[in-house]
Amino acid sequence: MKNFISKFIDKDLLSVNNGKQKMSIIALAIPIFFENIGVHLIGLIQTSMSSRFMDGFFIDAFNVPNAAMAPFSTILSLVTTGLGILLSIYLGKGKKKDCADIIGTAYLASGLMSILIYGLGFLFADSYLELLGLTAEKYGPYMSYAKLYFKVKMVALIIYFFTTPVFTTALRCYGYTQYGLISSIISSVVTAVLTYVAYYVVKVPKDSVVWVVCGIGLIANLSSLSFVLTAFFRKGLKIRICINQRWLVAILKVGVPAVVAGLS
């Protein structure tokens, strides 16, 4: 049976060599799988607790700005996706000298793009959300809270894309996929604890919910960022902050098709 299976599966394809040791592809992939679950878990925790704390109509109003943010995140993923592909290629070629410049270029590109994309979202928030159906006729007094939530999230996401994603992607490319998983666990735990305290212990008024939700998200992101940065530098990874046109073009050249293909 073993020989029969070996005819159809090349065992060499189930591992990669980083120059020092062989690493199992499955062992690398499992943390990424659970990391993605952790990312969605954060939103699920807040929605679940919020739905018990507030009436459903309030939650419905907030679903509009949450859905409105999805296209922005997709655009920003062009950089991190491109970074992951390009960095993996150069690490595979053994050209580690270029990796610090690639990471640094991606870091600045991600941050500057987030300022542009989310900055426009902040400026045109009212018109954009009304276009998506967030109107006074439908949501009444909750509309103002939802619009405020969207604007505050725009600022919070600028901070997020200027910090965590590039470092997490770099760690993943170097084979340290477990750190992304731990980062997600930290965010989920911090979010769950602070959300519970805010809603059920402190019992914040509805007028403060927007600031509390966004504040909890920011604290959770900063908590995971501190862990990711510590792991990044303790593992000896390097970053040189710069905008190198060669690397920027290369990142987008592989990032754009990859993201577009994922949408199809």
Backbone hydrogen bonds, N-H to C=O, Kabsch-Sander energy under -0.5 kcal/mol:
donor,donor_aa,acceptor,acceptor_aa,energy
5,I,1,M,-2.4
6,S,2,K,-2.1
7,K,3,N,-0.9
7,K,4,F,-0.6
8,F,4,F,-0.5
8,F,5,I,-1.5
9,I,5,I,-1.5
11,K,9,I,-0.8
13,L,10,D,-1.8
14,L,11,K,-1.6
15,S,12,D,-0.9
16,V,23,M,-2.6
18,N,16,V,-0.5
18,N,21,Q,-2.0
23,M,16,V,-3.3
25,I,14,L,-2.5
26,I,14,L,-0.6
28,L,24,S,-1.6
29,A,25,I,-2.1
30,I,26,I,-2.3
32,I,28,L,-0.7
33,F,29,A,-2.2
34,F,30,I,-2.2
35,E,31,P,-2.1
36,N,32,I,-2.1
37,I,33,F,-1.5
38,G,34,F,-2.2
39,V,35,E,-1.9
40,H,36,N,-1.7
41,L,37,I,-1.9
42,I,38,G,-1.4
43,G,39,V,-0.8
44,L,40,H,-1.9
45,I,41,L,-2.6
46,Q,42,I,-2.0
47,T,43,G,-2.5
48,S,44,L,-2.6
49,M,45,I,-2.4
50,S,46,Q,-2.5
51,S,47,T,-2.4
52,R,48,S,-0.9
53,F,49,M,-1.5
54,M,50,S,-2.9
58,F,55,D,-1.0
59,I,55,D,-1.2
60,D,56,G,-2.5
61,A,57,F,-1.7
62,F,58,F,-1.4
63,N,59,I,-1.4
64,V,60,D,-0.8
66,N,62,F,-1.7
67,A,63,N,-2.2
68,A,64,V,-2.0
69,M,65,P,-1.1
69,M,66,N,-0.5
70,A,67,A,-0.9
73,S,69,M,-2.0
74,T,70,A,-1.9
75,I,71,P,-1.9
76,L,72,F,-2.2
77,S,73,S,-1.5
78,L,75,I,-1.4
79,V,76,L,-1.1
80,T,76,L,-0.9
81,T,77,S,-2.6
82,G,78,L,-1.9
83,L,79,V,-2.7
84,G,80,T,-2.3
85,I,81,T,-2.0
86,L,82,G,-2.8
87,L,83,L,-2.9
88,S,84,G,-1.5
89,I,85,I,-1.9
90,Y,86,L,-2.3
91,L,87,L,-2.3
92,G,88,S,-2.2
93,K,89,I,-1.5
94,G,91,L,-0.9
95,K,90,Y,-2.4
96,K,94,G,-1.3
98,D,95,K,-0.8
99,C,96,K,-0.6
100,A,96,K,-0.7
102,I,98,D,-2.1
103,I,99,C,-2.7
104,G,100,A,-2.2
105,T,101,D,-2.5
106,A,102,I,-2.3
107,Y,103,I,-2.4
108,L,104,G,-2.1
109,A,105,T,-2.6
110,S,106,A,-2.8
111,G,107,Y,-2.1
112,L,108,L,-3.0
113,M,109,A,-2.5
114,S,110,S,-1.9
115,I,111,G,-1.8
116,L,112,L,-2.0
117,I,113,M,-3.2
118,Y,114,S,-2.1
119,G,114,S,-0.5
119,G,115,I,-1.2
120,L,116,L,-2.0
121,G,117,I,-1.9
122,F,118,Y,-2.2
123,L,119,G,-2.2
124,F,120,L,-2.5
125,A,122,F,-1.0
128,Y,124,F,-2.4
129,L,125,A,-2.7
130,E,126,D,-2.0
131,L,127,S,-1.8
132,L,128,Y,-1.1
133,G,130,E,-1.2
134,L,129,L,-2.6
135,T,133,G,-1.4
139,Y,135,T,-2.6
140,G,136,A,-1.9
142,Y,139,Y,-1.8
143,M,140,G,-1.6
144,S,141,P,-0.5
145,Y,141,P,-0.6
146,A,142,Y,-2.2
147,K,143,M,-2.3
148,L,144,S,-2.0
149,Y,145,Y,-2.5
150,F,146,A,-2.2
151,K,147,K,-2.1
152,V,148,L,-2.6
153,K,149,Y,-2.4
154,M,150,F,-1.7
155,V,151,K,-1.4
156,A,152,V,-2.3
157,L,153,K,-2.7
158,I,154,M,-1.3
159,I,155,V,-1.7
160,Y,156,A,-2.1
161,F,157,L,-2.7
162,F,158,I,-0.9
163,T,160,Y,-1.7
164,T,160,Y,-0.7
167,F,163,T,-0.8
168,T,164,T,-2.3
169,T,165,P,-2.5
170,A,166,V,-2.3
171,L,167,F,-2.3
172,R,168,T,-2.1
173,C,169,T,-2.2
174,Y,170,A,-1.7
175,G,172,R,-1.4
176,Y,171,L,-2.7
177,T,175,G,-1.0
179,Y,176,Y,-1.1
180,G,177,T,-0.7
181,L,177,T,-1.2
182,I,178,Q,-2.4
183,S,179,Y,-2.2
184,S,180,G,-2.0
185,I,181,L,-2.2
186,I,182,I,-2.5
187,S,183,S,-2.2
188,S,184,S,-2.6
189,V,185,I,-2.7
190,V,186,I,-2.6
191,T,187,S,-2.5
192,A,188,S,-2.6
193,V,189,V,-2.6
194,L,190,V,-2.5
195,T,191,T,-2.4
196,Y,192,A,-2.1
197,V,193,V,-2.4
198,A,194,L,-2.6
199,Y,195,T,-2.4
200,Y,196,Y,-2.8
201,V,196,Y,-0.8
201,V,197,V,-1.2
202,V,197,V,-3.4
203,K,197,V,-0.6
203,K,198,A,-0.6
204,V,198,A,-2.1
208,S,205,P,-1.8
209,V,206,K,-1.0
212,V,208,S,-2.2
213,V,209,V,-3.1
214,C,210,V,-2.2
215,G,211,W,-2.2
216,I,212,V,-2.6
217,G,213,V,-2.0
218,L,214,C,-2.2
219,I,215,G,-2.5
220,A,216,I,-2.5
221,N,217,G,-2.2
222,L,218,L,-2.5
223,S,219,I,-2.1
224,S,220,A,-2.1
225,L,221,N,-2.4
226,S,222,L,-2.2
227,F,223,S,-1.2
228,V,224,S,-2.6
229,L,225,L,-3.1
230,T,226,S,-1.7
231,A,227,F,-2.4
232,F,228,V,-2.6
233,F,229,L,-2.2
234,R,230,T,-2.2
235,K,231,A,-1.8
236,G,233,F,-1.2
237,L,232,F,-1.8
240,R,100,A,-2.1
241,I,239,I,-0.6
244,N,242,C,-0.6
245,Q,243,I,-0.7
248,L,244,N,-2.7
249,V,245,Q,-2.4
250,A,246,R,-1.9
251,I,247,W,-2.7
252,L,248,L,-2.3
253,K,249,V,-2.2
254,V,250,A,-1.4
255,G,251,I,-2.3
256,V,252,L,-2.4
258,A,254,V,-1.2
259,V,255,G,-2.3
260,V,256,V,-2.6
261,A,257,P,-2.6
262,G,258,A,-1.5
263,L,259,V,-1.1
263,L,260,V,-0.6
264,S,260,V,-1.0
